[in-house]
Amino acid sequence: MAVEAIGGGSGSVAMSVFLVVFAFGMAWVLLAAGRVLRAGRHGGRSVLMTWQIFQAVVAASMLASGATAAVLGGAGLLVLAVAVAVLLLTPAVVRATTD
């Protein structure tokens, strides 16, 4: 569905509107979690780690698809997800966000 909406092939305006609103909502949640983490509170760390897990699952699916563009995109997503997850668990971040 998302591919159809992005590619312009979606026949459902309601689904396209939902996907856009959902994407903006998720962007807002992730930005808010980043701000919370930057302020030194621990609540943002769990939201961002959950997002990295979801991103890794999507990346694994893309890697398994076999299409060259999807495999390259999946590899990039997986590298990004692992890098951010590792950074979220560094001692400095844990120390800064522990009550």
PyMOL commands that set and color helices and strands:
alter all, ss='L'
color gray80, all
select helices_A, chain A and resi 2-7+13-38+43-65+68-88+91-96
alter helices_A, ss='H'
color red, helices_A
deselect
rebuild
show_as cartoon
